[in-house]
Amino acid sequence: MVLAPANEINILFSSMATDQSIPAPGGGSLLSALASFYAYLEKEKGFSGNTLAAYRSDLDEFVRFLTSRKVALSLKESLVKAVLRSFAFHLSSKGLKPRSIARKIAALKSFSRFCVRRHLLPNNPSKLLSAPKLDRQLPVFLTRKQAAMLVPPPVKSSEEAFRNYAIIEFFYGSGIRLAELQALTIGSVNAKQATVRVMGKGRKERVVPLTDTAIEAMGRYLSARVSAKAPDAPLFASSKGNALSRRQIERIVARELSLVSQQKKRSPHVLRHSFATHLMDAGADIRAVKELLGHASLTTTQIYTHVSREHLLKAYKQAHPRAERRTGDPRSPSRSP
């Protein structure tokens, strides 16, 4: 990332009023443009509440930065190269993790592109703004052995125990996201066809197959359930019939996964990653996995190809008698110089 030194930044701030001439519908207000941007993300892009909250949080930090530097909250004075470079420097100096900095800069670049498309800016000042390079993080997932340890509760268990197990099986058996599972109603599931209709990112609806185990788990849960079972009732509900919150579902998953895995990350996404990884390990077509996961781009799904190859290579090195092994392994064949 190319950053401006502090003295250069101060000089640029004092002269930026003449830096650009920008058409400014609605008075050229930055806050007005941000409000339009959020409405666009929600109504046209169909972003979820959590995604919108993340954008607001990141761009609110930009507004606070402008206020602290006494920069006018107008597009003409705030969305210029000098300010954006200074903001990037500010994020870096705070000691934030590269991933956090990259996310905030991505939000700002997205907002800048929106302003250009809506003719609020003549050009995109964030075009050359760079973010830290990120190491590609491999997803955390359960092994097949660990997944096999996810067993149903005893026959005479409570409604809560049946519900919690059904949640686990829905995540692992369909690969759906947390927000997608939370929004399910009883009518979302077609038990005869073993499918579930989910509303994904960008309000894109898709139909995902369910495993027999997930269907059976749901059946046992609904049989034990006391609250309403109308088609429009939430599928996974509290004892009072209210839809479970995201946090409640996360706690349920973390508790259930702690019984089969010692890894630190025990979120619903671990089950989604396990679903995709196990499909790829079994030879599933990557395009089919993409559709099941609801990914917009095949590039996103390709991470599981890498995971599958890593897993395969590890198994090969551990099992094949002629595979390379670490120095000191007594099974390693001696090599002459």
BALUM-62727 format. One record per residue (C-alpha): residue number from 1; residue in three letters; chain; x, y negated, z negated. Coordinates in Angstrom, 3 decimals. Example, Ala and Ser with C-alpha at 12.3 -4.5 7.8 and 13.67 -1.06 7.14 Angstrom:
PT   k   r c        u        v        w
PT   1 ALA A   12.300    4.500   -7.800
PT   2 SER A   13.670    1.060   -7.140
This chain:
PT   k   r c        u        v        w
PT   1 MET A    0.000    0.000    0.000
PT   2 VAL A    1.390   -3.439    0.941
PT   3 LEU A    0.815   -5.882   -1.900
PT   4 ALA A    1.407   -9.614   -2.151
PT   5 PRO A    3.681  -10.838   -4.975
PT   6 ALA A    2.011  -12.912   -7.691
PT   7 ASN A    3.432  -16.297   -6.630
PT   8 GLU A    2.329  -15.719   -3.009
PT   9 ILE A   -1.138  -14.788   -4.208
PT  10 ASN A   -1.516  -18.017   -6.205
PT  11 ILE A   -0.503  -20.119   -3.187
PT  12 LEU A   -2.903  -18.236   -0.926
PT  13 PHE A   -5.774  -18.671   -3.375
PT  14 SER A   -5.296  -22.441   -3.393
PT  15 SER A   -5.494  -22.631    0.407
PT  16 MET A   -8.028  -19.982    1.307
PT  17 ALA A  -10.907  -22.430    1.731
PT  18 THR A   -9.680  -23.061    5.265
PT  19 ASP A   -8.674  -19.441    5.938
PT  20 GLN A  -11.760  -18.449    7.914
PT  21 SER A  -14.863  -19.996    9.363
PT  22 ILE A  -17.724  -17.613    8.700
PT  23 PRO A  -21.351  -17.774    9.686
PT  24 ALA A  -23.311  -17.514    6.494
PT  25 PRO A  -26.983  -16.598    6.719
PT  26 GLY A  -28.685  -17.001    3.380
PT  27 GLY A  -26.080  -19.542    2.264
PT  28 GLY A  -23.202  -17.100    2.721
PT  29 SER A  -23.654  -15.808   -0.812
PT  30 LEU A  -21.584  -12.772   -1.715
PT  31 LEU A  -24.195  -11.616   -4.233
PT  32 SER A  -26.963  -11.909   -1.639
PT  33 ALA A  -24.922   -9.859    0.831
PT  34 LEU A  -24.255   -7.246   -1.845
PT  35 ALA A  -27.980   -6.976   -2.581
PT  36 SER A  -28.647   -6.403    1.137
PT  37 PHE A  -25.863   -3.817    1.222
PT  38 TYR A  -27.317   -1.859   -1.709
PT  39 ALA A  -30.773   -1.932   -0.103
PT  40 TYR A  -29.230   -0.628    3.124
PT  41 LEU A  -27.493    2.227    1.302
PT  42 GLU A  -30.695    3.194   -0.473
PT  43 LYS A  -33.342    2.752    2.233
PT  44 GLU A  -31.457    3.349    5.475
PT  45 LYS A  -28.653    5.665    4.405
PT  46 GLY A  -30.756    7.451    1.796
PT  47 PHE A  -27.994    7.528   -0.815
PT  48 SER A  -28.824    9.047   -4.195
PT  49 GLY A  -29.123    7.024   -7.379
PT  50 ASN A  -25.756    8.273   -8.599
PT  51 THR A  -23.985    7.320   -5.364
PT  52 LEU A  -25.592    3.872   -5.477
PT  53 ALA A  -24.498    3.452   -9.092
PT  54 ALA A  -20.915    4.309   -8.095
PT  55 TYR A  -20.944    1.690   -5.311
PT  56 ARG A  -22.377   -0.917   -7.678
PT  57 SER A  -19.772   -0.146  -10.321
PT  58 ASP A  -16.870   -0.431   -7.878
PT  59 LEU A  -18.114   -3.623   -6.222
PT  60 ASP A  -19.078   -5.178   -9.562
PT  61 GLU A  -15.415   -4.898  -10.468
PT  62 PHE A  -14.556   -6.901   -7.354
PT  63 VAL A  -17.053   -9.593   -8.404
PT  64 ARG A  -15.562   -9.714  -11.919
PT  65 PHE A  -12.107  -10.035  -10.398
PT  66 LEU A  -13.250  -12.991   -8.256
PT  67 THR A  -14.835  -14.670  -11.269
PT  68 SER A  -11.679  -14.245  -13.361
PT  69 ARG A   -9.641  -15.848  -10.548
PT  70 LYS A  -12.196  -18.657  -10.159
PT  71 VAL A  -12.858  -17.724   -6.528
PT  72 ALA A  -16.222  -18.919   -5.238
PT  73 LEU A  -18.739  -16.095   -4.824
PT  74 SER A  -19.250  -16.779   -1.146
PT  75 LEU A  -18.369  -14.577    1.800
PT  76 LYS A  -16.245  -17.374    3.225
PT  77 GLU A  -13.919  -17.460    0.248
PT  78 SER A  -14.095  -13.957   -1.188
PT  79 LEU A  -13.873  -11.670    1.836
PT  80 VAL A  -10.542  -12.824    3.195
PT  81 LYS A   -7.296  -10.906    3.502
PT  82 ALA A   -5.466  -12.741    0.723
PT  83 VAL A   -8.183  -11.999   -1.825
PT  84 LEU A   -8.550   -8.376   -0.801
PT  85 ARG A   -4.805   -7.800   -1.014
PT  86 SER A   -4.769   -9.425   -4.425
PT  87 PHE A   -7.628   -7.223   -5.585
PT  88 ALA A   -5.715   -4.126   -4.456
PT  89 PHE A   -2.685   -5.367   -6.408
PT  90 HIS A   -4.926   -5.975   -9.436
PT  91 LEU A   -6.242   -2.393   -9.346
PT  92 SER A   -2.720   -1.037   -9.078
PT  93 SER A   -1.462   -3.139  -11.986
PT  94 LYS A   -4.266   -1.816  -14.221
PT  95 GLY A   -2.706    1.629  -14.082
PT  96 LEU A   -5.745    3.280  -12.528
PT  97 LYS A   -5.378    6.707  -10.991
PT  98 PRO A   -4.798    6.702   -7.218
PT  99 ARG A   -8.135    8.420   -6.645
PT 100 SER A  -10.001    5.669   -8.529
PT 101 ILE A   -8.185    2.937   -6.608
PT 102 ALA A   -8.912    4.678   -3.295
PT 103 ARG A  -12.615    4.925   -4.148
PT 104 LYS A  -12.920    1.242   -5.051
PT 105 ILE A  -11.102    0.148   -1.906
PT 106 ALA A  -13.285    2.470    0.186
PT 107 ALA A  -16.399    0.824   -1.278
PT 108 LEU A  -15.046   -2.617   -0.441
PT 109 LYS A  -14.152   -1.579    3.118
PT 110 SER A  -17.624   -0.129    3.593
PT 111 PHE A  -19.188   -3.385    2.402
PT 112 SER A  -16.953   -5.407    4.745
PT 113 ARG A  -17.998   -3.275    7.730
PT 114 PHE A  -21.630   -3.824    6.787
PT 115 CYS A  -21.114   -7.592    6.752
PT 116 VAL A  -19.576   -7.493   10.230
PT 117 ARG A  -22.440   -5.375   11.611
PT 118 ARG A  -24.969   -7.808   10.131
PT 119 HIS A  -23.063  -10.782   11.610
PT 120 LEU A  -22.237  -12.155    8.178
PT 121 LEU A  -18.536  -11.999    9.059
PT 122 PRO A  -16.886  -12.597   12.439
PT 123 ASN A  -14.323   -9.846   11.807
PT 124 ASN A  -13.411   -7.249    9.214
PT 125 PRO A  -10.798   -8.611    6.765
PT 126 SER A  -10.417   -5.193    5.093
PT 127 LYS A   -9.398   -3.417    8.289
PT 128 LEU A   -5.696   -3.334    7.402
PT 129 LEU A   -6.234   -2.846    3.674
PT 130 SER A   -4.626    0.448    2.698
PT 131 ALA A   -5.389    2.778   -0.176
PT 132 PRO A   -3.043    5.154   -2.022
PT 133 LYS A   -2.457    8.479   -0.329
PT 134 LEU A   -4.109   11.299   -2.237
PT 135 ASP A   -2.955   14.841   -2.738
PT 136 ARG A   -5.551   17.257   -1.503
PT 137 GLN A   -7.126   18.880   -4.534
PT 138 LEU A   -8.245   22.452   -4.144
PT 139 PRO A  -11.682   23.176   -5.625
PT 140 VAL A  -12.000   25.142   -8.845
PT 141 PHE A  -14.048   28.321   -8.498
PT 142 LEU A  -14.846   31.589  -10.246
PT 143 THR A  -13.207   34.819   -9.200
PT 144 ARG A  -15.489   37.596   -7.984
PT 145 LYS A  -14.833   39.425  -11.233
PT 146 GLN A  -15.906   36.403  -13.270
PT 147 ALA A  -19.007   35.931  -11.137
PT 148 ALA A  -19.947   39.571  -11.729
PT 149 MET A  -19.902   38.834  -15.469
PT 150 LEU A  -22.836   36.418  -15.080
PT 151 VAL A  -25.471   38.888  -16.234
PT 152 PRO A  -29.169   38.365  -17.058
PT 153 PRO A  -30.297   38.046  -20.679
PT 154 PRO A  -32.020   40.945  -22.469
PT 155 VAL A  -35.667   41.655  -21.581
PT 156 LYS A  -37.004   40.175  -24.839
PT 157 SER A  -35.129   36.896  -24.555
PT 158 SER A  -36.529   33.382  -24.930
PT 159 GLU A  -37.895   31.175  -22.162
PT 160 GLU A  -34.801   29.004  -22.537
PT 161 ALA A  -32.427   31.947  -22.004
PT 162 PHE A  -34.276   33.035  -18.857
PT 163 ARG A  -34.279   29.445  -17.576
PT 164 ASN A  -30.560   28.962  -18.165
PT 165 TYR A  -29.689   32.177  -16.365
PT 166 ALA A  -31.945   31.224  -13.447
PT 167 ILE A  -30.132   27.878  -13.182
PT 168 ILE A  -26.787   29.665  -12.927
PT 169 GLU A  -28.089   32.059  -10.274
PT 170 PHE A  -29.619   29.227   -8.234
PT 171 PHE A  -26.323   27.358   -8.183
PT 172 TYR A  -24.203   30.403   -7.377
PT 173 GLY A  -26.749   32.033   -5.064
PT 174 SER A  -27.462   28.974   -2.894
PT 175 GLY A  -24.551   26.551   -3.316
PT 176 ILE A  -26.855   23.572   -3.851
PT 177 ARG A  -25.735   20.384   -5.590
PT 178 LEU A  -26.683   19.288   -9.100
PT 179 ALA A  -28.984   16.492   -7.865
PT 180 GLU A  -30.636   18.921   -5.440
PT 181 LEU A  -31.353   21.487   -8.155
PT 182 GLN A  -32.619   18.848  -10.565
PT 183 ALA A  -35.171   17.634   -8.003
PT 184 LEU A  -36.609   21.099   -7.247
PT 185 THR A  -40.275   21.780   -7.882
PT 186 ILE A  -41.891   25.181   -8.157
PT 187 GLY A  -43.290   24.644   -4.674
PT 188 SER A  -39.773   24.152   -3.279
PT 189 VAL A  -39.187   27.906   -3.464
PT 190 ASN A  -40.619   30.437   -1.039
PT 191 ALA A  -40.200   33.681   -2.947
PT 192 LYS A  -41.477   35.858   -0.084
PT 193 GLN A  -38.923   34.466    2.365
PT 194 ALA A  -36.280   34.075   -0.367
PT 195 THR A  -35.550   30.461    0.542
PT 196 VAL A  -35.511   27.087   -1.177
PT 197 ARG A  -36.164   23.721    0.444
PT 198 VAL A  -33.803   21.024   -0.853
PT 199 MET A  -33.399   17.316   -0.244
PT 200 GLY A  -29.699   16.639    0.276
PT 201 LYS A  -27.559   13.554    0.669
PT 202 GLY A  -28.972   10.904    2.962
PT 203 ARG A  -32.442   12.383    2.373
PT 204 LYS A  -31.650   15.207    4.755
PT 205 GLU A  -33.855   18.183    4.082
PT 206 ARG A  -32.567   21.702    4.611
PT 207 VAL A  -33.763   25.229    3.873
PT 208 VAL A  -31.273   27.437    2.067
PT 209 PRO A  -31.522   31.218    1.557
PT 210 LEU A  -31.603   32.579   -1.976
PT 211 THR A  -30.192   35.834   -3.267
PT 212 ASP A  -32.508   38.535   -4.585
PT 213 THR A  -30.864   38.015   -7.974
PT 214 ALA A  -31.831   34.324   -7.977
PT 215 ILE A  -35.426   35.126   -6.993
PT 216 GLU A  -35.696   37.757   -9.733
PT 217 ALA A  -34.186   35.378  -12.305
PT 218 MET A  -36.706   32.693  -11.356
PT 219 GLY A  -39.560   35.191  -11.604
PT 220 ARG A  -38.577   36.245  -15.120
PT 221 TYR A  -38.217   32.612  -16.168
PT 222 LEU A  -41.598   31.550  -14.799
PT 223 SER A  -43.270   34.584  -16.410
PT 224 ALA A  -41.935   33.478  -19.783
PT 225 ARG A  -42.640   29.795  -19.196
PT 226 VAL A  -45.399   28.181  -21.234
PT 227 SER A  -45.555   24.746  -19.577
PT 228 ALA A  -47.347   23.906  -16.313
PT 229 LYS A  -46.536   25.990  -13.251
PT 230 ALA A  -48.234   23.929  -10.532
PT 231 PRO A  -46.405   23.653   -7.193
PT 232 ASP A  -45.453   20.035   -7.921
PT 233 ALA A  -44.192   20.802  -11.437
PT 234 PRO A  -40.402   20.673  -11.945
PT 235 LEU A  -38.858   24.091  -11.440
PT 236 PHE A  -36.370   23.793  -14.284
PT 237 ALA A  -38.098   22.108  -17.184
PT 238 SER A  -37.862   21.572  -20.914
PT 239 SER A  -40.256   23.277  -23.321
PT 240 LYS A  -42.547   20.251  -22.880
PT 241 GLY A  -42.604   20.631  -19.104
PT 242 ASN A  -40.361   17.655  -18.305
PT 243 ALA A  -37.655   17.988  -15.670
PT 244 LEU A  -34.230   18.617  -17.172
PT 245 SER A  -31.802   15.705  -16.931
PT 246 ARG A  -28.476   15.953  -15.134
PT 247 ARG A  -26.653   15.975  -18.458
PT 248 GLN A  -28.827   18.784  -19.833
PT 249 ILE A  -28.127   20.913  -16.761
PT 250 GLU A  -24.405   20.177  -16.984
PT 251 ARG A  -24.348   21.283  -20.636
PT 252 ILE A  -26.221   24.494  -19.801
PT 253 VAL A  -23.780   25.355  -17.018
PT 254 ALA A  -20.725   24.522  -19.141
PT 255 ARG A  -21.991   26.746  -21.943
PT 256 GLU A  -22.778   29.669  -19.641
PT 257 LEU A  -19.472   29.434  -17.750
PT 258 SER A  -17.510   29.339  -21.013
PT 259 LEU A  -18.625   32.960  -21.510
PT 260 VAL A  -16.877   34.156  -18.337
PT 261 SER A  -14.096   31.629  -17.665
PT 262 GLN A  -11.355   29.910  -19.651
PT 263 GLN A  -10.722   27.186  -17.077
PT 264 LYS A  -11.312   23.623  -18.247
PT 265 LYS A  -13.676   22.632  -15.458
PT 266 ARG A  -17.077   24.258  -15.971
PT 267 SER A  -19.448   22.096  -13.965
PT 268 PRO A  -22.260   22.961  -11.525
PT 269 HIS A  -19.817   22.163   -8.719
PT 270 VAL A  -17.650   25.094   -9.834
PT 271 LEU A  -20.561   27.377   -8.920
PT 272 ARG A  -21.043   25.559   -5.608
PT 273 HIS A  -17.341   26.010   -4.865
PT 274 SER A  -17.584   29.675   -5.865
PT 275 PHE A  -20.520   30.184   -3.497
PT 276 ALA A  -18.602   28.719   -0.540
PT 277 THR A  -15.265   30.346   -1.349
PT 278 HIS A  -16.744   33.820   -1.737
PT 279 LEU A  -18.618   33.440    1.551
PT 280 MET A  -15.407   32.419    3.331
PT 281 ASP A  -13.485   35.275    1.700
PT 282 ALA A  -16.092   37.678    3.070
PT 283 GLY A  -15.605   36.345    6.597
PT 284 ALA A  -18.568   33.971    6.898
PT 285 ASP A  -18.462   31.546    9.834
PT 286 ILE A  -17.340   28.110    8.665
PT 287 ARG A  -20.123   26.404   10.655
PT 288 ALA A  -22.730   28.491    8.833
PT 289 VAL A  -21.167   27.590    5.471
PT 290 LYS A  -21.244   23.916    6.487
PT 291 GLU A  -25.004   24.095    7.142
PT 292 LEU A  -25.669   25.954    3.892
PT 293 LEU A  -23.750   23.369    1.872
PT 294 GLY A  -25.367   20.447    3.673
PT 295 HIS A  -22.052   18.900    4.700
PT 296 ALA A  -22.241   16.131    7.300
PT 297 SER A  -18.799   16.965    8.665
PT 298 LEU A  -16.988   20.233    9.269
PT 299 THR A  -13.845   18.574    7.903
PT 300 THR A  -15.360   18.643    4.414
PT 301 THR A  -16.020   22.376    4.654
PT 302 GLN A  -12.508   23.162    5.880
PT 303 ILE A  -11.147   22.861    2.334
PT 304 TYR A  -12.647   26.295    1.695
PT 305 THR A  -10.677   27.734    4.605
PT 306 HIS A   -7.546   26.568    2.827
PT 307 VAL A   -8.707   28.013   -0.491
PT 308 SER A   -9.535   31.331    1.148
PT 309 ARG A   -6.101   31.492    2.785
PT 310 GLU A   -4.354   30.619   -0.472
PT 311 HIS A   -6.319   33.325   -2.262
PT 312 LEU A   -5.506   35.853    0.467
PT 313 LEU A   -1.802   34.969    0.457
PT 314 LYS A   -1.614   35.336   -3.320
PT 315 ALA A   -3.255   38.761   -3.164
PT 316 TYR A   -0.881   39.777   -0.361
PT 317 LYS A    2.225   38.728   -2.279
PT 318 GLN A    1.054   40.550   -5.370
PT 319 ALA A    0.079   43.768   -3.642
PT 320 HIS A    2.243   44.361   -0.581
PT 321 PRO A    5.492   46.305   -1.330
PT 322 ARG A    7.502   44.275    1.199
PT 323 ALA A    6.074   40.863    0.360
PT 324 GLU A    8.364   38.111   -0.942
PT 325 ARG A    8.388   37.916   -4.733
PT 326 ARG A    9.876   35.521   -7.204
PT 327 THR A   13.501   35.916   -8.225
PT 328 GLY A   13.783   38.232  -11.192
PT 329 ASP A   10.833   40.404  -10.255
PT 330 PRO A   12.150   43.963  -10.858
PT 331 ARG A   10.088   45.156   -7.880
PT 332 SER A   11.871   42.777   -5.497
PT 333 PRO A   14.213   44.617   -3.129
PT 334 SER A   17.866   43.740   -3.545
PT 335 ARG A   19.319   41.626   -0.773
PT 336 SER A   22.904   41.755    0.311
PT 337 PRO A   24.589   38.401    0.981
